[in-house]
Amino acid sequence: MAQQASQSIIAELEDAVRDGTSAKRVQTLRQVTDLFLNDGDRLNDEQVKVFDDVLCLLVARVETRARAELSKRLAPLDYAPFDVIHHLAWDDDIGVAGEVLTHSSRLSNAALREIASSKGQDHLFAISARENLPAFVTDVIIDRGEDRVIRRLAKNAGAEFSDNGYSTIVARAEGDDELVEILGLRIDIPAKLLRDLLQRAKDTVRARLLAIASPRAREEISQVLNDIAQEEAEAPRRNYGIAEELVKLMKQLNELDDVAVYKFAEQGKFDEVTVALAVLNDMPIAMIERLVLGLRSDLLLIPCRSAKLNWPTVEAILRKRPLPHAIDHATLEIAQRDYRRLSLETAQRTVRFWQLHNRIEKQPMAAG
């Protein structure tokens, strides 16, 4: 019956394509779609191919709204015609492509990867919400996606990540509190990356994670935070006396500049780097020490920019500073991008705020 009906519509289809108005083509498209929706789950492969050919012919000749309607109707079907689904998925208009990119099981992972590699952010956003996404697709999305895409992908429990993909997405979470929370709640995040994530997180974000996490995740997060706190408490205080004398002398001789700090960093002389940043910014050494030895590279960029250091010097500081784990390539790339965006005015204003905050903290409380 379905086969006879599909064959009987061919003459009408030819008329619609050859001589029909736009309205006639849309009407024919709806008729063919209705016919397929009524009987498609009972058709064999050859019969489905007939519908596929018919729909592809019509889709190429109707306006966006009609294509979007077709996409919405076919996307949920496991037996939807293969070629027309791929045709819709490749549409430049996200109103057409979005439904099948997010919901259609008829799209191959290879096609998804190819679309993710070439289409825009709206298409990436739609793909990021699919129920199952293999790592070789998410690698492309992580590499190309903007913040809203990355957050949606991170929320997708059915998305798998490669080791490099996970490292990159954790690096991107630096300075993005919402992404930190999303990643911190993923049950599949590797232990080492959870530690890196929590070390970079603000105290307020850590507290919120503990508040909203499941009991199992809360236990793991608490253990990692306890380990971090213990290591920080056991870290010995450094003596900067000799470095301070050298750097202050260089300042008097007008030798404390970008070249000098670069040499200190390349030689691994981080007592001198720390004191130099403190002197150039008129900040306490202890405050700069926390930034140099801390895991958050975004905060360290601020005194570097305020001191007018060039990127090669800042890169040397980030690469060479004495931390348990060396900075990875993805985090370094993000730091370089952020450093370009950070204006001298903003950096110096932030440093002045830190200076003021430090002086207020040190003021004795007035007698009551």
CORLIN-V139026 format. One record per residue. N is the residue number from 1. RES is the residue in three letters. SS is DSSP state (H for helix, E for strand, C for the rest). Layout:
# CORLIN-V139026
n: {N:N}
res: {RES:RES}
ss: {SS:SS}
This chain:
# CORLIN-V139026
n: {1:2:3:4:5:6:7:8:9:10:11:12:13:14:15:16:17:18:19:20:21:22:23:24:25:26:27:28:29:30:31:32:33:34:35:36:37:38:39:40:41:42:43:44:45:46:47:48:49:50:51:52:53:54:55:56:57:58:59:60:61:62:63:64:65:66:67:68:69:70:71:72:73:74:75:76:77:78:79:80:81:82:83:84:85:86:87:88:89:90:91:92:93:94:95:96:97:98:99:100:101:102:103:104:105:106:107:108:109:110:111:112:113:114:115:116:117:118:119:120:121:122:123:124:125:126:127:128:129:130:131:132:133:134:135:136:137:138:139:140:141:142:143:144:145:146:147:148:149:150:151:152:153:154:155:156:157:158:159:160:161:162:163:164:165:166:167:168:169:170:171:172:173:174:175:176:177:178:179:180:181:182:183:184:185:186:187:188:189:190:191:192:193:194:195:196:197:198:199:200:201:202:203:204:205:206:207:208:209:210:211:212:213:214:215:216:217:218:219:220:221:222:223:224:225:226:227:228:229:230:231:232:233:234:235:236:237:238:239:240:241:242:243:244:245:246:247:248:249:250:251:252:253:254:255:256:257:258:259:260:261:262:263:264:265:266:267:268:269:270:271:272:273:274:275:276:277:278:279:280:281:282:283:284:285:286:287:288:289:290:291:292:293:294:295:296:297:298:299:300:301:302:303:304:305:306:307:308:309:310:311:312:313:314:315:316:317:318:319:320:321:322:323:324:325:326:327:328:329:330:331:332:333:334:335:336:337:338:339:340:341:342:343:344:345:346:347:348:349:350:351:352:353:354:355:356:357:358:359:360:361:362:363:364:365:366:367:368}
res: {MET:ALA:GLN:GLN:ALA:SER:GLN:SER:ILE:ILE:ALA:GLU:LEU:GLU:ASP:ALA:VAL:ARG:ASP:GLY:THR:SER:ALA:LYS:ARG:VAL:GLN:THR:LEU:ARG:GLN:VAL:THR:ASP:LEU:PHE:LEU:ASN:ASP:GLY:ASP:ARG:LEU:ASN:ASP:GLU:GLN:VAL:LYS:VAL:PHE:ASP:ASP:VAL:LEU:CYS:LEU:LEU:VAL:ALA:ARG:VAL:GLU:THR:ARG:ALA:ARG:ALA:GLU:LEU:SER:LYS:ARG:LEU:ALA:PRO:LEU:ASP:TYR:ALA:PRO:PHE:ASP:VAL:ILE:HIS:HIS:LEU:ALA:TRP:ASP:ASP:ASP:ILE:GLY:VAL:ALA:GLY:GLU:VAL:LEU:THR:HIS:SER:SER:ARG:LEU:SER:ASN:ALA:ALA:LEU:ARG:GLU:ILE:ALA:SER:SER:LYS:GLY:GLN:ASP:HIS:LEU:PHE:ALA:ILE:SER:ALA:ARG:GLU:ASN:LEU:PRO:ALA:PHE:VAL:THR:ASP:VAL:ILE:ILE:ASP:ARG:GLY:GLU:ASP:ARG:VAL:ILE:ARG:ARG:LEU:ALA:LYS:ASN:ALA:GLY:ALA:GLU:PHE:SER:ASP:ASN:GLY:TYR:SER:THR:ILE:VAL:ALA:ARG:ALA:GLU:GLY:ASP:ASP:GLU:LEU:VAL:GLU:ILE:LEU:GLY:LEU:ARG:ILE:ASP:ILE:PRO:ALA:LYS:LEU:LEU:ARG:ASP:LEU:LEU:GLN:ARG:ALA:LYS:ASP:THR:VAL:ARG:ALA:ARG:LEU:LEU:ALA:ILE:ALA:SER:PRO:ARG:ALA:ARG:GLU:GLU:ILE:SER:GLN:VAL:LEU:ASN:ASP:ILE:ALA:GLN:GLU:GLU:ALA:GLU:ALA:PRO:ARG:ARG:ASN:TYR:GLY:ILE:ALA:GLU:GLU:LEU:VAL:LYS:LEU:MET:LYS:GLN:LEU:ASN:GLU:LEU:ASP:ASP:VAL:ALA:VAL:TYR:LYS:PHE:ALA:GLU:GLN:GLY:LYS:PHE:ASP:GLU:VAL:THR:VAL:ALA:LEU:ALA:VAL:LEU:ASN:ASP:MET:PRO:ILE:ALA:MET:ILE:GLU:ARG:LEU:VAL:LEU:GLY:LEU:ARG:SER:ASP:LEU:LEU:LEU:ILE:PRO:CYS:ARG:SER:ALA:LYS:LEU:ASN:TRP:PRO:THR:VAL:GLU:ALA:ILE:LEU:ARG:LYS:ARG:PRO:LEU:PRO:HIS:ALA:ILE:ASP:HIS:ALA:THR:LEU:GLU:ILE:ALA:GLN:ARG:ASP:TYR:ARG:ARG:LEU:SER:LEU:GLU:THR:ALA:GLN:ARG:THR:VAL:ARG:PHE:TRP:GLN:LEU:HIS:ASN:ARG:ILE:GLU:LYS:GLN:PRO:MET:ALA:ALA:GLY}
ss: {C:H:H:H:H:H:H:H:C:H:H:H:H:H:H:H:H:H:C:C:C:H:H:H:H:H:H:H:H:H:H:H:H:H:H:H:H:H:H:H:H:H:C:C:H:H:H:H:H:H:H:H:H:H:H:H:H:H:H:C:C:C:C:H:H:H:H:H:H:H:H:H:H:H:C:C:C:C:C:C:C:H:H:H:H:H:H:H:H:C:C:C:C:H:H:H:H:H:H:H:H:H:H:C:C:C:C:C:H:H:H:H:H:H:H:H:H:H:C:C:H:H:H:H:H:H:H:C:C:C:C:C:E:C:H:H:H:H:H:H:H:H:H:H:C:C:H:H:H:H:H:H:H:H:H:C:C:C:E:C:C:C:H:H:H:H:H:H:H:H:H:H:C:C:C:C:H:H:H:H:H:H:H:H:C:C:C:C:C:C:H:H:H:H:H:H:H:H:H:H:C:C:H:H:H:H:H:H:H:H:H:H:C:C:H:H:H:H:H:H:H:H:H:H:H:H:H:H:H:H:H:H:H:H:C:C:C:C:C:C:H:H:H:H:H:H:H:H:H:H:H:H:C:C:C:C:C:H:H:H:H:H:H:H:H:H:C:C:C:H:H:H:H:H:H:H:H:H:H:H:H:C:C:C:H:H:H:H:H:H:H:H:H:C:C:C:H:H:H:H:H:H:H:H:H:H:C:C:C:C:H:H:H:H:H:H:H:H:H:H:C:C:C:C:C:C:C:C:H:H:H:H:H:H:H:H:H:H:H:H:H:C:C:H:H:H:H:H:H:H:H:H:H:H:H:H:H:H:H:H:H:H:C:C:C:C:C:C}
